Amino acid sequence: MAALRRLLSQNAHRCFSNPPPSRHLVSLIRRHFSTEPQPSPTPESSAEPNEDFRRPIPIQPVSYAAKPKPPPPEETPREYPPDRQTSSQDTSNHATPEARSWTRDEMRYIKDAPVIAPVSYTSRVAPLPEDRVTVVEDLQKELMNEELERERRRMQRDMRMERSRYGRVEVEEESLPFPKVIKVEGTDENSKKKEKVVYDLKEAIRFAKANGKKIFDETLEAHVKMTPELRRTDLKLNASMRLPHGFGKTYRVAVFAEGAAADEAREAGADIVGGSDLVASIRSGEVKVDFDKCIATPSMMDLVKKIAQKLKQLMPHARNGTLTNEISKAVKEAKVESINFKKDKTAIVHVGLGKLSFPEDNLRENVGTFVNALLLAKPAGLKKSSKFAGYIDSFHISSTMGRSYPITILSLSMAADHVNKMNVQRETRST
């Protein structure tokens, strides 16, 4: 570009001083900018005028001196602590023997760079659950100790203030805590579970009589837990029995009858006897329903139905034997103290078997009579059961306000067999 400017400046100077013909200027421009090879000048043409003007000016290349590199900084030896001297010695073995400084561009492509010593940290392990608990407990103890210490300092400060004010302070007596009974664990007696004790029938009756209350004459009760299969509604367990030694209670019997049936009832020992007049007096409220059993003839049922709300459970029924024409027999059976029993929704039978004032043998015979009646009332649809197994789960006796005693099945079976033998002997004697 500089040569072109110089050429143009020379041509312009010559044009103004001694301008050449126009053909020489065109040929000069074509010759300078053309890419075709130019013929070498002949001696004749070299002799032509304006030889300096036609010859191209040579262009010399310009070279610059290289920028000197700064001297490398001197490396100072690094001081390591004692615990890292070993690691620095290990890394020095891998380093190059010639120490040199590396530029940023050289560090991009270098392979054998100095090895950087790895930094080692202590291994950290997550705390276990039991360690966390101990840590929490330690913190709680520390906080508690701090609170106690603050409280102690506060009390001392208050004491000093009281002494400074009044000069004397009454010291409170230390109140010791009430002694507590500490249960010792791990001993043989406490570690073993208490085994359930099952009593013999005679022994259980003796204990029930000994633990009875003296306020009134308690009743000996029997509670029998039957098999869970008896919770079914299609299996009925309902029966009655006559205790050989009675229940200890006098029953009042009322009979609804007229004419000869009424006279028969009075002779049998009925307490209340009447017909339409008795129904009217009960309906009006003159006579209270304070009797225990009610017997009626079939001809009196139309009148007795009018007081069904008064009688409730005492309503005569043929199933119970209280609706019959045999008045004397029904009254005598009612006076003999027959007892009805049945199972509840949970398949448990509850029944009273006499008073604690009875002798032990009489109570034992009453219990045997109940067990015999319970075996005779066994439902026919009960499967997979023997005499007691699969039918009776447990048998307990107790007083009205006393504890219960579980009874062995063997003693119950022996009491029932004893009652059967006594019944056979009575039948043989009567015959």
C-alpha positions, 0 to 999 in steps of 0.5 A: 500500500505504501509502494502504491502511494509512492508510485502515485505521488511520483506520477502526480509530480511528473504529470504536473512537471512533465506529463507523459502521454496517456498511453504510458500511464495506462500501460504502467497501471496495467503492468503493476496490477496485472497477474500475468507474467511480464516479458523481460525487458530487452536491451532496446527497451532498457534504453528507452527513456523513463526507465526508472518509472517503469521498473517496480520498486522492491518492498523490503520486509520489516522484522521486529525484535522478540520481546524478552521474557522476564526472569523466573522468580526464585522459589522459596522452600515451603515449611510444613508442620511436623505432622505433614513432613512425611507427606511432603517427603513422599510428594518430593519423590514424585516431583521433577528434579529440576525446579522450574516455574510454569506459565499459565499456557504451559500448565495447560499442556504439561503432563508431568506437573508437580504432585499436589499433596492430598489433604487428609481429614479425620474420619467422621462416624455418625452417632448411634441411637444409644449415643444420641440418647446418652448425649441428650441425657448428659445435656439434660443433666448439665442443664439441671445442674446449672438450674440447681446451682442458680437456685442455690446461689439465689437462696444464699443471696436471699439469706445474706440479705435477710441477715443484713436486715434482721440479723438472725434468720430461722433455719428451716428444718429439712423435711425428709420424703415419705418412705416408699416401698421399692418392689424388688425385681428379679427374685424367683418369687416375683419373676414367676407368674402366680399359678391359678389355684383350683380348689376342691368343692369341700375346701371352697365351701369352707373358705366361703363360709369362713369369709362370709359377712356377719351382717346378714345371711349371705347366699352361696352362688354358683357361676358356670362359664359354658363353652363359647359354642352355646352363645348360638341362639339355636342352642337353648339351656333352660331347666329347673331343679329342686334342691334337696335342702331348700334354698332358705327362703319361703315362697308365697304362692297365689292361685287364681281359681274358683269352686272346687279348685280354690278349695283344693288350693287352700288345702295344698297350702296356697297363700292367696286364693281367689277368682274374679274378685282377686283379679279386680282387687289386684287391678285396682291396687288393693292387693299388692303383687308381693307373692313369688309364684302364680298358678291359674286354671285355664278357665281363669286365663281370660280374667288373668290377662287383664292384669298381665302388666301387673304380674309381668314375669309371674304370668301363668304359662303351661311351659312352666307348669303354672297353668294346669287343672292339677292345682294341688300338685302345682302348689306342692311343687311351688312350695318345695322351692324349685329353682329355674336357671338358664344361660345368658347372652355370654353363655354363663349360668348364674344361680343361688344354691342356699345360705351360708348358714347351712351345714357344709354337707347340705351345701355340697349336696345342693351343688351336686344336684345343680351339676346333675341338672346342668348335665341333664339339660345339655343341648342335643345340638352341641357337638364335640363334647363329652360329659364335662369337656366341651360343655363346661369351661369353668365353675366358680362358687362365691358368697354374695359379698365375698371372693370367688373360688374356682372348683375342680371338675373332679370334685364336681363329678364326685358330688354329682355321683353322690347325689345320684346314689342318694336318689337311688337309695330314696327310691328303693326305700320308698318302694 
